[in-house]
């Protein structure tokens, strides 16, 4: 049976993953600070709306929404028009005021219900959660973080969207998650690296996909992320 795929629209990337991400899967995009994770996520939603007429929702767990819109508009992406036409929604997850473990778990459940409603409202096909590393702020127990995060991702998969989850690592070339669990609950893992002045991308795993097994260089241009699929990066050059 032929697997349906969702094109990222990121120049050079889709040819490394057999034409796109498996439809309905959850993809973890990991990397250190400044590697381009947020740009990757916003570009995935923007390309879906503008190139493929697929509505998408961008959910931020950390960043001010005005900053997100400003960052998108730096690429000359007409975000406001897409929002007006229900091709894109930008939402900030609101959990920070909860004081106890029980309150946080309740708030996570409430926010999942809100995200589900937004998905239904615009018939969203794409979803971005940026960044799941924020869960570490709300819980002091790594075991509880893993448990809630597992349930959170599992609930997201039930929404039927193709989902991008970003997480921040310390930037090491063999670090793919903040809590040691994200890479195992996601169907795919894409790592971004930045060793100034060079950037590289590595597809660690992707379910049902004969993907590239080597790092490739990429740039952040006026159009967003552009991957050079024809060139490779030596592992030794990634610090």
C-alpha positions in Angstrom: 0.0 0.0 0.0 1.4 3.4 -1.0 2.0 5.7 1.9 0.4 9.1 1.6 3.0 11.9 2.1 2.8 15.5 3.2 5.2 17.8 1.4 7.1 20.2 3.6 7.7 22.6 0.7 11.1 23.3 2.2 13.4 23.4 -0.8 15.7 20.4 -1.0 14.2 18.5 2.0 11.4 16.5 0.4 13.8 14.8 -2.0 15.6 13.4 1.0 12.5 11.9 2.5 10.8 10.2 -0.5 8.7 13.3 -1.3 7.5 14.2 2.1 6.5 13.3 5.7 4.2 10.3 6.2 0.7 11.7 6.5 -0.6 11.8 10.1 2.8 11.2 11.7 4.5 13.1 14.5 8.0 14.5 13.6 10.4 15.7 16.2 12.7 18.6 15.0 15.5 18.9 17.5 18.6 21.1 17.9 20.4 23.6 19.9 19.5 27.3 20.3 19.6 29.2 17.0 19.6 26.2 14.8 16.3 27.1 13.0 13.7 24.9 14.7 11.1 27.7 14.9 11.7 28.7 11.3 11.3 25.1 10.2 8.0 24.8 12.0 6.5 28.1 10.8 7.7 27.3 7.2 6.0 23.9 7.3 2.7 25.6 8.2 3.1 28.5 5.8 4.0 26.3 2.9 1.1 24.1 3.6 -1.3 27.0 3.4 0.2 28.8 0.4 1.5 25.9 -1.7 -0.9 23.1 -1.0 -4.0 24.8 0.4 -3.7 22.8 3.6 -4.7 24.8 6.7 -2.3 24.6 9.7 -2.0 25.6 13.3 1.1 26.9 15.0 1.1 26.4 18.7 3.8 28.2 20.8 4.6 27.1 24.3 7.2 29.8 25.0 7.4 32.7 22.5 5.3 35.9 22.5 2.8 35.7 19.6 3.7 39.1 18.3 7.3 38.0 18.0 6.3 34.9 16.0 4.2 37.0 13.6 7.1 39.5 13.3 9.6 36.7 12.6 7.3 35.3 9.9 6.8 38.7 8.3 10.6 39.1 8.1 10.4 36.5 5.3 7.6 38.5 3.6 5.1 35.9 4.5 1.6 37.3 4.4 0.5 35.7 7.7 -2.4 38.1 8.5 -4.1 37.3 5.2 -3.8 33.5 5.8 -5.3 33.9 9.3 -8.2 35.9 7.9 -8.9 33.1 5.4 -8.7 30.4 8.1 -5.6 28.8 6.4 -3.5 29.4 9.5 -4.1 29.9 13.2 -1.4 30.9 15.7 -2.1 30.0 19.3 -0.1 30.3 22.6 -0.5 27.4 25.0 -1.4 28.8 28.4 -0.3 26.7 31.3 2.2 28.9 33.1 -0.1 30.1 35.9 -0.8 26.6 37.3 0.8 26.1 40.7 0.4 22.4 41.5 1.0 19.1 39.6 -2.7 18.5 39.4 -3.4 22.0 38.1 -0.8 21.6 35.3 -2.2 18.2 34.2 -5.7 19.7 34.2 -4.4 22.7 32.2 -2.7 20.4 29.7 -6.0 18.6 29.2 -7.9 21.8 28.7 -5.3 23.1 26.2 -5.5 19.9 24.2 -9.2 20.3 24.0 -8.7 23.9 22.7 -6.2 22.7 20.1 -8.7 20.0 19.0 -11.4 22.6 18.6 -9.1 24.9 16.5 -8.2 21.9 14.3 -11.9 21.3 13.7 -12.7 24.9 13.1 -10.3 25.3 10.1 -10.1 21.6 9.2 -6.3 21.8 9.9 -4.0 19.3 8.2 -0.8 20.5 9.7 0.1 21.2 13.3 3.3 22.6 14.9 4.0 22.5 18.7 7.0 24.8 19.5 8.6 23.7 21.8 7.9 20.6 23.9 11.0 21.4 26.0 8.8 23.9 27.9 7.3 21.0 29.7 10.4 20.9 31.8 9.4 24.3 33.3 6.1 23.0 34.6 7.3 19.8 36.3 10.3 19.2 38.6 10.2 15.4 38.1 11.8 14.0 34.8 9.6 10.9 35.1 6.4 13.1 35.3 7.6 15.1 32.3 8.1 12.0 30.3 4.7 10.6 31.3 2.7 13.8 30.5 4.7 14.4 27.3 3.9 10.8 26.1 0.2 11.4 26.7 0.3 14.8 25.1 1.8 13.5 21.9 -0.5 10.5 21.9 -3.5 12.8 22.1 -2.1 15.0 19.3 -1.8 12.0 17.0 -5.5 11.4 17.4 -6.3 14.8 15.8 -5.3 13.4 12.4 -2.8 16.2 11.6 0.7 15.8 10.4 2.5 17.2 13.4 5.9 18.9 13.9 7.2 19.0 17.5 10.3 21.0 18.2 12.6 20.5 21.2 15.8 22.2 22.2 18.9 20.2 23.0 22.4 21.3 24.1 23.4 21.1 20.5 25.5 17.9 20.6 25.5 15.9 17.4 24.1 12.8 19.1 21.5 14.7 21.2 18.0 14.4 19.9 15.8 15.3 22.8 15.6 17.3 26.0 14.2 14.7 28.3 15.3 11.5 26.6 11.8 10.5 25.6 10.7 12.7 22.7 12.7 10.8 20.1 11.0 7.6 21.1 7.4 8.8 21.0 7.8 10.6 17.7 7.5 8.7 14.4 10.4 10.7 12.9 13.4 12.7 14.1 15.1 15.5 12.2 18.1 17.2 13.8 19.3 20.7 13.0 22.9 21.7 13.8 24.7 25.1 13.7 28.5 25.1 13.8 29.1 28.8 12.9 29.0 29.7 10.1 27.7 26.3 8.8 24.3 24.7 9.3 23.4 21.1 8.7 20.3 18.8 8.8 20.2 15.1 9.6 17.2 12.8 9.3 17.8 10.3 12.1 14.6 8.3 11.5 11.4 8.5 9.5 8.7 5.8 9.7 8.2 3.9 6.4 10.7 6.1 4.6 13.9 5.3 2.8 15.5 8.6 3.8 18.9 10.0 3.5 21.3 8.7 6.1 23.9 11.5 6.0 23.9 15.1 7.2 23.3 17.8 4.5 24.1 21.5 4.6 21.3 24.1 4.7 20.9 27.8 4.8 18.4 30.3 6.2 17.6 32.6 3.3 15.1 35.3 2.6 12.8 32.5 1.6 13.3 30.5 4.7 15.2 27.2 5.1 16.9 25.9 1.9 18.5 22.4 2.0 21.4 21.5 -0.3 20.4 17.9 -1.0 23.3 17.3 -3.3 26.0 17.9 -0.8 26.9 16.2 2.4 28.4 17.3 5.7 31.1 15.3 7.5 30.1 14.3 11.0 33.5 15.4 12.2 32.7 19.0 11.3 29.6 19.1 13.5 30.5 20.2 17.0 
